[in-house]
Amino acid sequence: MSSTAKIYGINGPVVTLDGAAGFSMQEMVFVGKLGLVGEVISIGAGRATIQVYESTTSLRPGEEVVGSGMPISVTLGPGIIGTIFDGIQRPLKKIEERDGHFISRGGNYEPLDAERLWEVKVKAKCGATIKPGDIYATCEETPSIEHRCLVPPGIEGEVVYVAPDGKYRVNDTVIKLRTPEGETRELSLCHKWPIRVPRPIREKLELSEPLVTGQRVLDSIFPLAKGGTAALPGGFGAGKTMVQHQIAKWCDADIIIYVGCGERGNEMTQVLEEFSELVDPRTGHKLTDRTVLIANTSNMPVAAREASIYTGITIAEYYRDMGYHVAMMADSTSRWAEALREVSGRLEEMPAEEGFPAYLPSRLAAFYERAGRVMTLGGDVGSVTVIGAVSPTGADFSEPVTQATKRFTRCFWALDKSLAYSRHYPAVNWTQSYSEYIGELTEWYDTNVAPQFSEFRARILRLLAEETSLMEIVKLIGSDVLPDDQKLIIEIARVIRIGLLQQDAYNPKDTYSPIKKQFLMMKTILHLYDRAKSLVEKAVPISRLLATGIFEKLEKMKYEIPSDRLELFDEYIKEIDAATSTGEETAK
């Protein structure tokens, strides 16, 4: 029998209950006459506090609250991919069909289409013993993704019934098994899982492979490992959402989970419009065939914003358990932290720095810890990569959310507003950004791309650092006083910045750059530097080298060389040799 209580007090999304002795922590409840969805967040002597994931307007003290007896959960099964959910996994398309353009309160919506038929192949055999993580059925969820139905954690036993291959709904029984306790359990195509509980794994594995995004500054300079975590901080207008869009479109993850957490509605609209039109370069199918969108915009209830992050990471873990590599974009965790702050303030908890609750760092840590490359219960290898955007007020990276995120992520892509306003995309500041995955990924780059890849990356970073120091002198006294070897560093750094790091998202030749092309671009630029440096050491004026036009030519090579014509880089090497040979003759 469900527990019940009466509303005692209402403070925005925070509701106090009287007579709530039968409730438990994190239990999902239904509030008032409309049956608003809520979650128990605090329990005292006969009283409990809940946060409501919908607007509490018109609620009154004395209305009844009914417990569900289970924590707030998501339904995991075929039909998740390609669907747009809100923060608590309600399908927005169904809501629009029933209620119009605005979400009504208290609606009870099934997350997955209960009437849709799936062509199912049952893998389990009668008499076999199955355990958690085993695949007992498969179906084609989209043309790009095979859905593998997994035995939920905590369930095992002998298969006593197997349905024949055919068409089934998500709630239809496909196998029955007898547990060691003698109970008969029925398994359908779906099951539920609490969003705040990480799904179990067999073991966590070392990170050894990069998440290739096609964005040169990320792949070549500050790489992110599959199963790793990255922070993407930047002020308003720095391009956080655009970078995440590009990663979602082009990265080599099998499945994309995009969580719009408290962002503006127009940005989510842009995601929906673009993703529905784009073709996945890996499969040739629509990009939406491997994408899950969770849209919790800034005008939706603040408490649901807090839940949306956990909804996204739980769905990501589910597909990871199937053996897929999943990339999750959280845009942005600052809005999630603001939701924590608002609820904490209404609970009258002691605030910490800038009003955020004292448990903000531990909540962030618990979230990012759910990323990783793992051996699943079924014996497959899967991963969840988490990229969390941070929106510090006034682009101040010393604020609490950015600093706490920095502690728990190993990749830091700092976006610079001044770079963005100068149309340098992606606006990743190469002096503030870093990646701690370089050491772990060196072997992969050297084996799969070229043995010199790591050496070239280090040289590129060194040249950029030297340019930064020299520019301080240039600002004070001008560039004319610098010797030619230092002028060369400034000129080659300009080629690196414009020709390599800057990327045009709207140019079909430059929006995506394969890792091999990135290597050849670095090789070509460094070849020019080495040749020019040898001439400068022979007292050839830098002005003579600049007059050849080869520096400007290299700035534009990203547009001139398509990704499928990489042999054209040999022509650039020949042109560099020809241009610098003129200088050698002058030196003689």
C-alpha positions in Angstrom: 0.0 0.0 0.0 1.3 3.4 -0.9 2.3 5.9 1.8 0.5 9.2 2.0 1.0 12.5 3.7 -0.5 16.0 3.7 1.1 19.2 2.5 2.2 21.4 5.4 4.1 24.2 3.7 5.0 25.3 0.1 8.1 27.3 -0.8 8.5 27.4 -4.5 9.6 23.9 -5.7 10.2 22.9 -2.0 7.2 21.4 -0.3 7.0 20.3 3.4 4.9 17.3 4.3 3.2 16.4 7.6 2.7 12.8 8.6 5.3 11.4 6.2 6.6 8.6 8.4 6.2 6.0 5.6 8.3 7.8 3.1 12.0 7.1 2.3 14.8 9.2 1.0 14.9 9.8 -2.8 11.4 8.2 -3.2 9.3 9.5 -6.1 6.0 11.0 -5.0 2.9 12.4 -6.6 1.8 15.8 -5.2 -1.7 17.2 -4.9 -4.8 16.8 -7.1 -2.8 17.1 -10.3 -0.3 14.4 -9.3 2.8 16.5 -9.8 6.1 14.5 -9.8 8.4 15.1 -6.8 11.2 13.5 -4.9 11.9 13.2 -1.2 15.1 15.1 -0.3 14.8 15.3 3.5 13.1 13.3 6.3 12.6 14.4 9.9 10.4 13.3 12.8 7.0 12.8 11.2 7.9 15.4 8.5 9.5 15.2 5.1 10.7 17.7 2.5 10.3 17.1 -1.2 11.4 18.9 -4.3 8.7 19.1 -7.0 9.8 18.8 -10.7 6.8 20.9 -11.9 5.4 24.3 -11.1 3.7 24.3 -7.7 1.3 27.2 -8.6 -2.2 26.6 -7.1 -1.0 23.9 -4.7 -2.5 24.3 -1.2 -1.7 23.0 2.3 -3.7 20.0 3.2 -3.6 18.4 -0.3 -2.5 14.8 -0.4 0.9 13.5 -1.4 1.2 9.8 -2.5 4.4 7.8 -2.4 5.4 5.5 -5.2 7.5 3.2 -3.1 10.4 3.5 -5.6 13.1 6.1 -6.3 12.8 8.4 -9.3 13.8 6.3 -12.2 14.2 6.2 -16.0 12.7 3.5 -18.3 15.5 1.9 -20.3 14.6 0.1 -23.5 14.3 0.5 -27.3 12.9 3.8 -28.5 15.1 6.1 -26.4 17.4 7.1 -29.3 15.9 9.7 -31.6 13.4 10.9 -28.9 13.4 14.3 -27.2 12.8 14.1 -23.5 12.4 16.7 -20.7 14.5 16.5 -17.5 12.5 13.6 -16.0 12.2 11.6 -19.2 8.8 12.7 -20.4 8.7 12.7 -24.3 8.1 16.2 -25.5 6.6 15.0 -28.8 3.8 13.2 -26.9 3.3 16.2 -24.7 2.9 18.4 -27.8 0.4 16.0 -29.4 -1.7 16.0 -26.2 -1.3 19.4 -24.7 0.0 21.7 -27.5 3.1 23.8 -27.3 3.1 24.2 -23.6 3.7 21.4 -21.0 0.7 20.9 -18.8 1.2 19.9 -15.2 0.7 16.5 -13.7 0.5 14.6 -17.0 1.4 10.9 -16.8 3.4 10.1 -19.9 5.0 6.8 -20.8 8.7 7.6 -21.7 8.7 4.9 -24.4 6.1 4.2 -27.0 4.2 1.3 -25.5 2.3 0.5 -28.7 5.2 0.4 -31.2 6.2 -3.1 -32.4 9.9 -4.0 -32.5 11.4 -6.8 -34.7 13.0 -8.8 -31.9 15.5 -11.7 -32.1 15.6 -13.6 -28.8 19.1 -14.8 -27.9 18.4 -16.7 -24.7 18.0 -20.5 -24.8 15.7 -22.5 -22.6 17.6 -24.3 -19.8 20.5 -21.8 -20.0 21.6 -19.8 -16.9 21.8 -16.1 -17.4 23.2 -13.5 -15.1 23.2 -9.6 -14.9 24.6 -8.0 -18.1 23.9 -10.9 -20.4 22.1 -10.1 -23.7 18.8 -12.0 -24.0 17.3 -10.2 -27.0 18.2 -7.7 -29.7 16.3 -5.4 -32.1 17.1 -2.7 -34.6 16.5 0.5 -32.6 17.6 2.7 -35.5 19.4 2.0 -38.8 22.6 2.9 -36.9 22.1 1.2 -33.6 21.3 -2.3 -32.5 19.5 -2.4 -29.2 20.7 -5.1 -26.9 18.3 -6.0 -24.1 20.4 -6.8 -21.0 19.5 -8.8 -17.9 19.1 -6.1 -15.2 21.5 -6.0 -12.3 20.4 -8.2 -9.4 18.5 -10.7 -11.5 19.8 -14.1 -12.5 18.5 -17.6 -12.9 17.6 -20.5 -15.3 15.6 -19.6 -18.5 12.3 -21.5 -18.4 10.5 -19.8 -21.3 11.6 -18.1 -24.5 9.3 -16.3 -26.9 9.8 -16.9 -30.6 11.5 -14.3 -32.8 8.9 -11.7 -33.9 7.3 -8.4 -33.3 6.9 -7.3 -29.7 6.0 -4.2 -27.7 8.4 -2.9 -25.0 6.3 -4.3 -22.2 5.7 -7.7 -23.7 7.4 -10.7 -22.0 10.1 -12.2 -24.1 11.7 -14.6 -21.6 10.9 -16.1 -18.2 13.5 -17.3 -15.7 13.6 -19.1 -12.4 15.7 -17.4 -9.8 17.9 -19.4 -7.3 15.2 -18.6 -4.7 12.6 -20.4 -6.8 10.8 -17.3 -8.0 9.7 -16.8 -11.6 10.8 -13.5 -13.2 9.5 -12.1 -16.5 11.7 -9.9 -18.6 10.4 -7.6 -21.2 12.3 -5.3 -23.6 12.7 -2.6 -20.9 13.3 -2.1 -17.3 13.6 0.8 -14.8 16.7 2.1 -13.1 17.1 4.9 -10.4 18.8 7.9 -11.9 21.0 8.7 -8.9 22.5 5.2 -8.6 25.4 4.3 -10.9 24.9 1.1 -12.9 27.3 -1.6 -11.8 30.3 -2.7 -13.8 32.8 -5.5 -13.7 35.9 -3.3 -13.6 37.1 0.1 -14.7 39.8 0.1 -17.4 42.6 2.4 -18.2 42.0 5.1 -20.8 44.0 4.5 -24.0 42.1 5.8 -27.0 41.2 9.4 -27.8 37.7 10.7 -28.6 38.4 12.0 -32.1 36.2 15.1 -32.6 37.6 16.4 -35.9 38.4 19.8 -34.2 42.2 20.3 -34.5 42.8 22.3 -31.4 41.0 19.5 -29.3 42.4 16.4 -31.1 46.0 17.5 -31.7 46.7 19.9 -28.8 44.4 19.1 -25.9 43.0 15.6 -26.5 40.2 13.9 -24.6 40.3 10.2 -24.0 37.2 8.0 -24.5 35.8 7.5 -21.0 37.4 10.8 -19.9 36.0 14.0 -18.6 36.4 17.6 -19.9 35.3 21.0 -18.7 34.3 23.6 -21.2 34.2 26.9 -19.4 33.5 30.3 -21.1 31.7 33.5 -20.7 28.6 34.5 -22.6 29.2 34.5 -26.3 32.5 32.5 -26.1 31.0 29.6 -28.2 30.4 26.8 -25.6 27.2 25.6 -27.3 28.8 25.8 -30.7 31.8 23.7 -29.7 29.5 21.1 -28.1 27.4 21.0 -31.3 30.5 20.4 -33.4 31.7 17.6 -31.1 28.3 16.0 -31.1 28.1 16.1 -34.9 31.6 14.8 -35.6 33.1 12.8 -32.8 33.6 9.1 -33.2 31.4 8.0 -30.3 28.7 5.5 -31.1 25.9 7.4 -29.3 25.5 11.0 -28.4 23.5 12.2 -25.3 22.9 15.9 -25.4 21.5 17.5 -22.2 20.4 21.1 -22.6 20.3 21.9 -18.9 18.8 25.3 -18.2 19.9 26.7 -21.5 17.9 29.1 -23.7 15.1 27.6 -25.8 16.5 29.0 -29.1 19.7 27.1 -28.5 17.9 23.8 -28.1 15.8 24.6 -31.1 19.0 25.1 -33.1 20.2 21.6 -32.0 16.9 20.0 -33.0 16.9 21.7 -36.4 20.5 21.0 -37.2 20.6 17.4 -36.0 17.5 16.4 -37.9 19.1 17.7 -41.2 22.6 16.4 -40.7 23.9 13.1 -42.2 26.1 11.0 -39.9 29.5 10.7 -41.8 30.1 7.4 -40.1 27.0 5.6 -41.2 25.3 7.7 -43.9 22.1 7.8 -41.9 20.6 10.7 -40.0 22.5 12.0 -37.1 19.4 11.7 -34.9 19.6 7.9 -35.4 22.4 7.9 -32.8 21.4 10.9 -30.6 19.3 11.3 -27.5 18.2 14.8 -26.7 17.2 16.0 -23.2 15.7 19.5 -23.4 15.3 21.2 -20.1 15.3 24.9 -21.0 15.6 27.9 -18.8 11.9 28.5 -18.6 11.1 25.0 -17.3 10.9 24.2 -13.5 14.2 24.6 -11.8 14.1 21.3 -9.8 13.8 19.3 -13.1 17.0 21.0 -14.2 18.8 19.2 -11.4 17.4 15.8 -12.4 18.1 16.2 -16.1 21.9 15.7 -15.6 21.3 12.4 -13.8 18.7 11.3 -16.4 21.3 11.8 -19.2 24.2 10.0 -17.4 21.9 7.0 -16.6 20.9 6.6 -20.2 24.5 6.9 -21.2 25.5 4.1 -18.8 22.7 1.9 -20.2 24.1 2.1 -23.7 27.7 1.8 -22.3 26.6 -1.5 -20.8 25.7 -2.7 -24.3 29.3 -2.2 -25.3 28.9 1.2 -27.0 31.1 4.3 -26.7 28.9 7.1 -25.5 29.6 10.8 -25.4 27.5 13.0 -23.1 27.3 16.8 -23.5 26.0 18.7 -20.5 25.1 22.3 -21.4 25.6 23.7 -18.9 26.5 22.4 -15.4 26.4 26.0 -14.1 22.6 26.1 -14.6 22.5 22.8 -12.8 24.5 24.2 -9.9 22.1 27.2 -9.9 19.2 24.8 -9.4 21.1 23.3 -6.5 21.6 26.7 -5.0 18.0 27.7 -5.3 16.7 24.5 -3.7 19.3 24.8 -1.0 18.4 28.4 -0.3 14.7 27.4 0.1 15.7 24.6 2.5 17.5 27.3 4.5 20.8 25.4 4.4 24.0 27.2 5.4 25.4 28.7 2.1 29.0 28.4 1.1 30.9 30.5 -1.4 28.6 32.7 -3.6 25.6 31.1 -2.1 26.2 27.7 -3.5 25.6 24.8 -1.1 28.6 23.3 0.7 28.0 19.9 -1.0 28.4 21.4 -4.6 31.9 19.8 -5.0 30.8 16.4 -3.8 27.8 16.4 -6.2 30.0 17.4 -9.1 32.5 14.7 -8.2 29.8 12.1 -8.0 28.5 13.1 -11.5 31.9 13.1 -13.2 32.9 9.8 -11.5 30.2 8.1 -13.5 32.3 8.6 -16.7 34.9 6.0 -17.6 36.0 3.2 -19.9 34.7 -0.1 -18.3 34.4 -3.8 -18.6 30.7 -4.3 -18.5 28.9 -7.1 -16.5 28.4 -8.9 -19.8 32.1 -8.8 -20.6 32.0 -6.1 -23.3 34.1 -2.9 -23.3 32.2 0.4 -23.3 32.7 4.0 -22.2 31.0 7.1 -21.2 32.8 10.4 -22.0 31.4 13.5 -20.2 31.9 17.0 -21.5 30.4 19.6 -19.2 30.0 23.2 -20.2 30.5 25.8 -17.5 29.1 29.3 -17.7 31.0 31.5 -15.2 29.5 34.9 -14.6 31.6 37.6 -16.3 34.0 34.9 -17.6 35.5 34.7 -14.1 37.2 31.2 -13.9 37.8 31.7 -10.2 34.1 31.3 -9.3 33.1 28.1 -7.4 31.5 26.0 -10.2 34.5 26.3 -12.5 37.0 25.7 -9.8 35.1 22.6 -8.4 34.7 21.3 -12.0 38.4 21.8 -12.6 39.2 19.5 -9.6 37.3 16.6 -11.0 38.0 16.8 -14.8 41.3 16.1 -16.4 40.8 18.1 -19.6 40.2 21.9 -19.5 39.2 23.7 -22.6 39.1 27.3 -21.6 37.2 29.5 -24.0 38.3 33.1 -24.5 35.7 35.7 -25.3 38.3 38.0 -27.0 39.2 35.1 -29.3 35.6 34.5 -30.1 35.0 38.2 -30.8 37.9 38.2 -33.2 36.2 35.3 -35.0 38.8 32.7 -33.9 36.8 29.5 -33.7 37.0 27.3 -31.6 37.9 30.0 -29.1 40.1 27.7 -27.0 42.8 29.7 -25.2 46.0 27.7 -25.6 47.7 29.3 -22.6 44.9 28.5 -20.1 43.8 25.1 -21.5 45.4 21.7 -20.7 44.9 18.0 -21.1 46.2 15.4 -18.6 45.4 12.6 -21.0 48.4 13.3 -23.3 50.7 10.7 -21.6 48.0 8.0 -21.7 47.2 8.7 -25.4 50.8 9.0 -26.7 51.0 5.3 -27.6 47.8 5.4 -29.6 48.8 8.5 -31.6 52.2 7.2 -32.3 50.9 3.8 -33.4 47.7 4.8 -35.3 48.8 8.2 -36.8 52.6 8.6 -36.9 55.5 8.1 -34.5 56.3 11.8 -34.5 52.8 13.0 -33.5 53.5 13.6 -29.9 56.8 15.3 -30.7 55.1 17.7 -33.1 52.4 18.5 -30.6 55.0 19.4 -28.0 56.8 21.6 -30.5 53.6 23.4 -31.5 52.8 24.1 -27.8 56.3 25.3 -27.2 56.2 27.8 -30.1 52.8 29.1 -28.9 54.2 29.6 -25.4 57.2 31.5 -26.8 55.0 33.7 -28.9 52.9 34.6 -25.8 56.1 35.8 -24.0 57.3 37.7 -27.0 54.0 39.4 -27.5 54.4 41.0 -24.1 57.6 42.7 -25.3 56.0 43.6 -28.6 53.2 45.4 -26.8 55.7 47.5 -24.9 58.3 48.4 -27.5 57.1 47.1 -30.9 58.3 44.2 -33.1 61.0 46.1 -34.9 63.5 45.7 -32.1 63.3 41.9 -32.0 66.0 39.8 -33.7 65.0 37.8 -36.8 64.9 34.5 -34.9 62.2 35.9 -32.6 60.4 37.5 -35.4 60.3 34.1 -37.1 58.6 32.6 -34.0 55.9 35.3 -34.1 55.3 34.6 -37.8 55.2 30.8 -37.5 52.9 31.1 -34.4 50.6 33.2 -36.6 50.5 30.3 -39.1 49.8 27.9 -36.3 47.0 30.0 -34.9 45.3 30.9 -38.2 46.2 27.8 -40.3 45.9 25.1 -37.7 44.0 26.1 -34.5 41.3 28.2 -36.2 38.6 26.2 -37.9 35.6 27.2 -40.0 32.5 25.3 -38.9 30.6 26.4 -42.0 33.2 25.4 -44.6 32.6 21.8 -45.7 36.3 21.3 -46.2 37.2 22.6 -42.8 34.3 21.8 -40.5 35.8 18.3 -39.9 39.5 17.5 -40.0 40.6 13.8 -39.9 43.4 13.1 -37.4 45.8 12.2 -40.3 45.2 15.6 -41.9 45.9 17.3 -38.6 49.2 15.5 -38.4 50.2 16.5 -41.9 49.3 20.1 -41.2 51.5 20.1 -38.1 54.3 18.4 -40.1 54.1 21.0 -42.9 54.1 24.0 -40.6 57.1 22.7 -38.6 58.9 21.9 -41.9 58.5 25.5 -42.9 59.8 26.6 -39.4 62.8 24.3 -39.6 63.8 25.5 -43.1 63.2 29.2 -42.2 65.2 28.9 -39.0 68.2 27.4 -40.7 68.1 30.4 -43.1 67.7 32.9 -40.4 70.8 31.4 -38.7 72.7 32.1 -41.9 71.7 35.8 -41.7 69.0 35.6 -44.4 66.5 38.4 -43.5 63.1 37.3 -42.3 61.5 39.8 -44.7 62.9 38.0 -47.7 61.2 34.8 -46.5 57.9 36.5 -45.9 58.1 38.0 -49.4 57.9 34.5 -50.9 54.2 34.3 -49.7 54.7 30.8 -48.4 53.6 31.8 -44.9 50.3 33.1 -46.1 49.8 30.0 -48.3 50.1 27.7 -45.3 47.5 29.7 -43.5 45.0 28.8 -46.2 46.0 25.1 -46.8 43.1 23.9 -44.6 40.7 25.2 -47.3 42.8 24.0 -50.3 43.3 20.4 -49.3 40.2 18.2 -49.0 40.2 15.4 -46.4 40.3 12.7 -49.2 43.3 14.3 -51.0 46.0 14.3 -48.4 48.7 13.5 -50.9 48.5 17.3 -51.8 50.6 18.0 -48.7 53.6 16.7 -50.6 53.2 19.6 -53.0 53.3 22.1 -50.1 56.5 20.5 -48.9 58.0 21.0 -52.4 56.8 24.6 -52.4 58.4 25.3 -49.0 61.7 23.7 -50.2 61.6 25.8 -53.4 60.8 29.1 -51.5 63.5 28.5 -49.0 66.1 27.4 -51.5 66.0 30.9 -52.9 67.0 32.1 -49.5 69.8 29.6 -49.4 71.2 31.0 -52.6 71.1 34.5 -51.2 73.0 33.3 -48.1 75.7 31.8 -50.3 
